[in-house]
């Protein structure tokens, strides 16, 4: 059985193997949504490397009435995961697929096997690493595995009633899109809850500045039934997240004064994006929270998950 699955593999759509994030990217790729190429280090790899008996033994030490036990167990579990050696066979398979897809810098994202289901959403609990070069890949994969046992993730596991459930984690490896413009979309308005209204938000640079709340985005209100833009609200942006010249991490960069008040997307681009978002929502048959990016003249969908707050 394959442990490394590309987004074009039929098996990659299974949440039990690829997690919510990886499964969603595989579904969209195979449906014709523009998704950056990539692959998943499936839960099979995690389960081969990580001894679940050791994990269960340590988890039994947690006493929710004593928060210190959560921190102590978290430290032990993460230390154990990071000390593991990924077998040569899996390592070779990872590097072979990386080369076959002609990847260079990648985003490495954790994807829990119970993630983004109707029961729970692990978004924000697990780690993501951007601009990762090939030589750092194995290290970041183990960091993603270890993030399943951070104090926050452990508390979330108990809060959602998963303490007795064997949760695995897969890792999504995806071409790093050096976004000129990026953003999010809610295919149902998150405040008014109107299902005919879609809210699109955009910023210059990488979308992490929206997700972290450090930059206020432009917002565009779109009517799905009438295929019209109802409202455009541009916002001045003075700095953006971008990739530095040494290709390590991400940095803030000042935006030239004459560009700061510029609307991020023009009318044609908003309409093009809205059509893609409608296609995504139509495929899933439920409201979606979508992350997107624009680079070198093309739009890409980076992630889509159900809106769990409706």
C-alpha positions as CSV (number, residue, x, y, z in Angstrom):
1,X,0.0,0.0,0.0
2,X,1.3,3.4,-1.0
3,X,2.3,5.7,1.9
4,X,3.0,8.8,-0.3
5,X,0.0,9.9,-2.3
6,X,-0.1,12.6,-5.0
7,X,-3.2,14.9,-5.3
8,X,-4.0,13.0,-8.5
9,X,-4.2,9.6,-6.7
10,X,-7.7,8.4,-6.1
11,X,-6.8,7.1,-2.6
12,X,-5.6,10.6,-1.7
13,X,-9.2,11.7,-1.4
14,X,-9.7,9.6,1.7
15,X,-9.7,11.7,4.9
16,X,-8.5,8.7,6.9
17,X,-5.3,8.7,4.8
18,X,-4.8,12.4,3.9
19,X,-6.7,14.3,6.6
20,X,-9.3,16.9,5.8
21,X,-6.8,19.3,4.2
22,X,-5.0,16.7,2.0
23,X,-8.3,15.0,1.0
24,X,-9.8,18.3,0.0
25,X,-6.9,19.2,-2.2
26,X,-7.1,15.8,-3.9
27,X,-10.8,16.2,-4.5
28,X,-10.4,19.7,-6.0
29,X,-7.4,18.7,-8.1
30,X,-9.3,15.8,-9.6
31,X,-12.4,18.0,-10.2
32,X,-10.4,20.5,-12.2
33,X,-10.0,23.3,-9.6
34,X,-6.7,25.1,-10.0
35,X,-4.7,23.7,-7.1
36,X,-0.8,24.0,-6.8
37,X,0.7,20.5,-7.3
38,X,1.7,18.5,-4.3
39,X,1.5,15.2,-2.4
40,X,0.6,13.8,1.0
41,X,2.7,11.9,3.4
42,X,-0.3,9.8,4.4
43,X,-1.3,8.5,7.9
44,X,0.1,5.1,6.9
45,X,3.6,6.7,7.1
46,X,2.9,8.2,10.5
47,X,1.5,4.9,11.8
48,X,4.5,3.0,10.6
49,X,7.0,5.3,12.3
50,X,5.1,6.3,15.5
51,X,4.5,3.6,18.1
52,X,0.9,4.2,19.2
53,X,1.4,2.1,22.4
54,X,3.9,4.7,23.6
55,X,1.6,7.5,22.7
56,X,-1.4,5.9,24.5
57,X,0.8,5.2,27.6
58,X,1.8,8.9,27.8
59,X,-1.7,10.2,27.1
60,X,-3.0,8.2,30.1
61,X,-0.9,10.5,32.4
62,X,-3.0,13.5,31.5
63,X,-5.3,14.8,34.3
64,X,-7.5,17.5,33.0
65,X,-7.9,18.9,36.6
66,X,-4.1,19.5,36.6
67,X,-3.1,21.6,33.5
68,X,0.6,20.9,34.3
69,X,0.1,17.3,33.3
70,X,-1.0,18.4,29.9
71,X,2.2,20.5,29.4
72,X,4.4,17.7,30.8
73,X,2.9,15.0,28.5
74,X,3.0,17.4,25.5
75,X,6.8,17.9,26.1
76,X,7.4,14.1,26.4
77,X,5.3,13.2,23.3
78,X,6.9,15.9,21.1
79,X,10.4,14.9,22.2
80,X,9.6,11.3,21.4
81,X,8.2,12.1,17.9
82,X,11.2,14.4,17.0
83,X,13.7,11.7,18.0
84,X,12.3,9.2,15.5
85,X,14.1,8.1,12.4
86,X,12.0,8.0,9.2
87,X,12.8,4.7,7.5
88,X,14.9,4.8,4.3
89,X,12.2,3.4,2.2
90,X,9.7,6.1,3.1
91,X,12.4,8.8,2.9
92,X,13.3,7.6,-0.7
93,X,9.6,7.6,-1.7
94,X,9.1,11.2,-0.4
95,X,12.1,12.5,-2.3
96,X,11.2,10.6,-5.5
97,X,7.7,12.2,-5.6
98,X,9.1,15.6,-4.7
99,X,11.5,15.3,-7.7
100,X,8.8,13.9,-10.0
101,X,6.5,16.9,-9.3
102,X,9.5,19.2,-10.0
103,X,9.0,21.0,-6.6
104,X,11.5,23.4,-5.2
105,X,10.2,25.4,-2.2
106,X,7.1,24.0,-0.6
107,X,4.5,24.6,2.1
108,X,4.4,21.8,4.6
109,X,1.0,21.5,6.4
110,X,-0.3,19.2,9.1
111,X,-3.6,17.5,8.3
112,X,-5.2,15.5,11.1
113,X,-7.3,12.5,10.0
114,X,-10.3,13.8,11.9
115,X,-9.7,17.3,10.5
116,X,-12.4,19.5,9.0
117,X,-15.1,16.9,9.3
118,X,-18.5,17.8,10.7
119,X,-17.3,16.7,14.1
120,X,-14.3,19.0,14.4
121,X,-11.9,21.4,12.8
122,X,-8.3,21.3,13.8
123,X,-7.5,24.5,11.9
124,X,-5.1,26.6,13.9
125,X,-4.2,23.7,16.3
126,X,-1.5,22.1,14.1
127,X,1.6,23.4,12.4
128,X,2.4,24.8,9.0
129,X,5.8,25.6,7.6
130,X,6.3,27.8,4.5
131,X,9.1,28.1,2.0
132,X,10.6,24.8,3.0
133,X,13.5,23.5,0.9
134,X,14.0,19.8,0.1
135,X,16.8,19.4,2.6
136,X,14.5,20.5,5.5
137,X,11.6,18.4,4.4
138,X,12.0,15.4,6.8
139,X,12.5,17.6,9.8
140,X,9.4,19.6,9.0
141,X,7.3,16.4,8.5
142,X,8.3,15.3,12.0
143,X,7.5,18.8,13.4
144,X,4.0,18.4,11.8
145,X,3.5,15.0,13.4
146,X,4.7,16.4,16.8
147,X,2.2,19.3,16.6
148,X,-0.6,16.8,17.1
149,X,0.6,16.7,20.7
150,X,1.0,20.4,21.5
151,X,-0.8,21.5,24.7
152,X,-3.5,23.3,22.6
153,X,-4.0,20.2,20.3
154,X,-4.2,17.9,23.3
155,X,-6.8,20.1,25.0
156,X,-8.7,20.3,21.8
157,X,-8.7,16.5,21.5
158,X,-10.3,16.2,24.9
159,X,-12.7,19.1,24.3
160,X,-14.0,17.3,21.2
161,X,-14.3,13.9,22.9
162,X,-11.4,12.4,21.0
163,X,-9.3,11.3,24.0
164,X,-10.1,7.6,23.4
165,X,-9.8,7.9,19.6
166,X,-6.7,6.9,17.7
167,X,-6.0,10.1,15.7
168,X,-3.2,10.1,13.1
169,X,-1.8,13.0,11.2
170,X,-0.8,13.2,7.5
171,X,1.4,15.9,6.1
172,X,0.6,17.9,3.0
173,X,3.6,19.0,0.8
174,X,2.6,21.6,-1.8
175,X,4.3,23.9,-4.2
176,X,4.9,27.2,-2.4
177,X,2.9,29.9,-4.3
178,X,4.7,33.3,-3.9
179,X,1.5,35.2,-3.8
180,X,1.4,38.7,-5.3
181,X,-2.2,38.9,-4.0
182,X,-4.0,36.4,-1.7
183,X,-7.0,36.1,0.5
184,X,-9.9,34.1,1.8
185,X,-13.5,33.6,0.7
186,X,-16.6,32.7,2.6
187,X,-19.2,31.3,0.2
188,X,-21.9,32.2,2.6
189,X,-21.7,35.6,4.3
190,X,-20.2,35.0,7.7
191,X,-22.1,37.8,9.5
192,X,-25.4,38.1,7.7
193,X,-25.5,34.3,7.0
194,X,-27.1,35.1,3.6
195,X,-26.5,32.0,1.4
196,X,-26.8,34.1,-1.8
197,X,-24.0,36.4,-0.7
198,X,-20.3,35.5,-1.0
199,X,-17.6,37.5,0.9
200,X,-14.1,37.7,-0.8
201,X,-11.2,39.3,1.1
202,X,-7.8,40.1,-0.4
203,X,-4.3,41.5,0.5
204,X,-1.0,42.1,-1.2
205,X,1.5,39.4,-0.5
206,X,1.1,36.1,1.4
207,X,-2.3,35.4,3.0
208,X,-0.8,34.7,6.4
209,X,-1.3,38.4,7.1
210,X,-5.1,37.9,6.9
211,X,-5.2,34.7,8.8
212,X,-3.1,36.2,11.6
213,X,-5.2,39.3,11.6
214,X,-2.2,41.6,11.1
215,X,-3.5,43.3,7.9
216,X,-7.1,44.5,7.2
217,X,-8.0,43.2,3.7
218,X,-10.0,44.6,0.9
219,X,-13.5,43.1,0.9
220,X,-15.8,42.4,-2.1
221,X,-19.4,41.4,-1.7
222,X,-20.7,39.2,-4.5
223,X,-24.3,38.0,-5.2
224,X,-24.2,34.3,-6.4
225,X,-27.8,34.3,-7.8
226,X,-27.4,37.4,-10.0
227,X,-23.7,37.1,-10.7
228,X,-22.9,40.7,-9.7
229,X,-20.6,42.5,-7.4
230,X,-22.7,44.3,-4.8
231,X,-19.9,46.2,-2.9
232,X,-16.2,46.9,-3.1
233,X,-14.4,48.2,-0.1
234,X,-10.7,48.8,-0.7
235,X,-8.4,49.3,2.3
236,X,-5.0,51.0,2.4
237,X,-2.2,48.5,3.0
238,X,1.2,49.7,4.0
239,X,3.2,46.5,4.3
240,X,2.9,42.9,3.1
241,X,4.2,39.4,4.0
242,X,6.6,38.1,1.3
243,X,9.5,35.8,0.6
244,X,12.9,37.3,1.3
245,X,15.8,37.1,-1.1
246,X,17.6,34.3,0.9
247,X,14.4,32.2,0.6
248,X,14.2,31.6,4.3
249,X,10.9,32.1,6.2
250,X,8.7,35.1,5.4
251,X,9.3,38.8,6.1
252,X,7.4,42.1,6.2
253,X,8.1,44.4,3.2
254,X,7.0,48.0,2.9
255,X,4.6,48.7,0.0
256,X,5.5,51.7,-2.1
257,X,3.4,54.8,-1.2
258,X,1.8,55.1,-4.6
259,X,0.6,51.4,-4.3
260,X,-0.8,51.4,-0.8
261,X,-4.3,52.6,-1.6
262,X,-4.6,50.6,-4.7
263,X,-7.6,48.1,-5.0
264,X,-6.1,44.6,-4.8
265,X,-8.3,43.0,-7.5
266,X,-10.0,44.5,-10.5
267,X,-13.6,43.8,-11.6
268,X,-12.6,41.1,-14.1
269,X,-10.4,39.3,-11.5
270,X,-13.1,39.4,-8.8
271,X,-15.6,37.8,-11.3
272,X,-13.1,35.1,-12.3
273,X,-12.4,34.3,-8.7
274,X,-16.1,34.2,-7.8
275,X,-16.7,31.7,-10.6
276,X,-14.0,29.4,-9.2
277,X,-15.5,29.7,-5.7
278,X,-18.9,28.8,-6.9
279,X,-17.5,25.7,-8.6
280,X,-15.8,24.7,-5.3
281,X,-19.0,25.2,-3.3
282,X,-21.0,23.3,-6.0
283,X,-18.7,20.4,-5.8
284,X,-18.9,20.1,-2.0
285,X,-22.6,21.0,-1.9
286,X,-22.1,23.0,1.3
287,X,-20.7,26.5,2.3
288,X,-16.9,26.7,2.1
289,X,-14.1,28.7,3.8
290,X,-11.5,29.0,1.0
291,X,-7.9,30.2,0.9
292,X,-6.6,31.5,-2.5
293,X,-3.6,33.1,-4.1
294,X,-2.7,35.0,-7.3
295,X,0.8,34.5,-8.8
296,X,2.2,35.1,-12.3
297,X,-1.2,35.7,-13.9
298,X,-3.0,32.8,-12.4
299,X,-5.4,32.1,-9.5
300,X,-4.8,29.1,-7.2
301,X,-7.0,27.5,-4.5
302,X,-4.8,26.6,-1.5
303,X,-7.4,25.2,0.8
304,X,-11.1,24.7,1.2
305,X,-13.0,23.5,4.2
306,X,-16.6,23.5,5.4
307,X,-17.8,26.5,7.3
308,X,-18.4,25.0,10.7
309,X,-20.0,28.0,12.4
310,X,-23.3,28.1,10.5
